[in-house]
Amino acid sequence: MKNIEEMSIDEVKAELAYLAQEIAKSDNAYYQNDDPYLSDAEYDRLKHRNTELEEKFPELVRQDSPSKRVGATVKSAFSKVSHRFPMLSLGDVFSFEEVADFVMSVKRYLNTAEEIPFMSEPKIDGLSFSARYENRQFVQGATRGDGIIGEDITENLKTLQQLPLKLPADAPDILEVRGEVYMSKADFLALNARQEKEHKKLFANPRNAAAGSLRQLDAKITAQRNLSIFAYTWGEVSERQWESQAEFFNHLQKWGFPTNPNNTLCQSFADIEQSFKKLMDIRASLPYDIDGVVYKVNSIALQERLGFLTRTPRWAIAHKFPAEQALTTIKDIRIQVGRTGALTPVADLEPINVGGVIVSHATLHNEDEIKRKDFRIGDTVVVQRAGDVIPQLVGVIKEKRPAEAKEFVFPTICPICGAHAIREEDEAVRRCTGGLSCPAQAKERLVHFVSRDAFDIVGLGDKIIEDFFAEGILQNPSDIFTLEKRNGGDDLFSSVSGLHLEKREGWGSKSVDNLFKSIQARRKISLPRFIYALGIRQVGIATARLIAQHYGKFRPFMDDMKNKETGGIVSIDGIGAAMATDMVEFFQEPHNLNIIEKLLQYVEVEEFVDNAKKDTPLSGKTVVFTGTLQQMTRNEAKAKALACGAKVSGSVSAKTDYVIVGADAGSKLKTAQELGVKILSEDEFLDMTK
């Protein structure tokens, strides 16, 4: 973003308009649809940029400014509830320096140099709720909504076992308790396992799962989701019986409300620092997600003197954790065997929320990486989500290494089929020599075959492929296209009885019919998709399209490779000798040829017609994508670029024309800046594809 000091008034106005629109869009996705499309880090970056601009140009603050809003308006499907006292949000800070500034601002406002006690509370990553009691009976539940008007979730809240429906006799006549509904990590993983088994959409993280579960129109669904709560503040109250946050927590516990056991009364700034560091240390081991710490002035009298700003209290602040990194532990290291035979070490982690996504596994890449970073089972490690949103382990916290931490010995035998696993000279990867006789390679080829950019067969997810493969239902791609006949027990395919998939747990007639329709729709397939679906090493989507453009039909390509004729293919710009060798080796394997010939009995591969636009700004240009795109997947973006006549490369060089940058861009962006390559935003790229 441009330096504020260098911006004109018109540029500031334009950026404020963009920020208002983008943040509102993100708020609606997060609060209304429980499906955020921006990472926490990107959202916070936009909010802080908006604050910086408004502080510099207060006369340009818009009526729809994010600084004037909390959350988003309610969905029409729910009844509306007007909050008698607004449910305001908190300001965010990201460093101890900013926390110190906040504490000093409180002291200045109160005109005191004395230490002010603060309550430190874990910031639960869930959905805010309000529970209203009249004459000690629960009468109404609501979401925060936009802070002024929320959604009526009374019946849904009643299903939560931790929420008391009746209060003791010493509770006030009118009491509105506020807190957070959340889903534990264990319940989240169990819910997603059920969703996958029933072929339903998976939740991205526990916060989304909790919000989606609480805001069900059918309270019976909410009751099945194992939601939990922590109470932490109040709204309307007929008679306040407490003089501090600490006292209020004591009352909550007495009345039967769960409060967080890690709430801490801090008498000094040193205590505040210690509370934050402690929560950072135990964050990975907590059974629920937290994304920061909230500091509140403990004295209610001082809170009342401090009052409120436009939408935040002066007496509280949220200290957010680093958005893209977290600490967790390595529970185990195991080997995965991929479709090309590569043995990849994977760390099984204690599940942790990193940038809004639960991470429970991370690749360790290869045996050299394990040795270089000295990863051991039992280690405490730093995990982050890289530019492509792939979890990676940054390093080990060796001071926390337990005495029983165990070194990992990389196998020289494939753990799946028992064949030798060899490492070629100049290669970092060790590969199984079992080929397609190795069940892992055969299964992973099937997973790749049905994936979105290959045959895109909806209804055959990874878990289903794994189950069908283990049971012998699917062993190679051609089996997919006989599935419907075998399901009914046609004598041609089954001498005993049909598969009757509709009788399997989690299936039904409708889901089976949808699967068969998806398979039928793929009996005719484009040449690039077919080539990509074969799973040839080093042949991605862009390369498959280059091959299709060169040969036009599948048979000429296969014949060249069977005859070891690489001259034609290496003449294609973007395909080198190593890639050509991998293609030849693939087609020299008799088992692969048998699979292809069987497959061609059921599938028609279309002749390639180059529909790429020739008169677009991207025609003939070489483009590179980096970072997380918000409006499409990386492969969808590549397809758009190719359709506009561009060449897609995986690395940045002086020959690169454009680098398209998404969120959390990495080293490719830095290389592009050093080489002076033109950088495009996602929106600019999309404008060029129109």
Helices and strands as residue ranges (DSSP letters): G 4-6, H 9-27, I 28-32, H 40-56, G 58-60, G 66-68, E 80-82, E 92-93, H 96-110, E 118-124, E 127-134, E 137-143, E 149-151, H 154-158, E 174-182, H 185-197, H 206-214, H 219-223, E 228-237, H 245-255, E 264-266, H 269-282, G 283-285, E 290-297, H 300-306, E 316-320, E 325-337, E 343-354, E 357-363, H 367-373, E 376-377, E 380-385, E 391-396, G 398-400, E 406-407, E 421-422, E 431-432, G 435-437, H 439-449, H 462-470, G 477-482, H 483-487, G 501-503, H 509-520, E 524-525, H 527-533, H 541-551, H 554-562, H 567-570, H 577-588, H 590-600, E 604-605, E 622-626, H 634-643, E 647-649, E 658-661, H 667-675, E 678-681, H 682-689
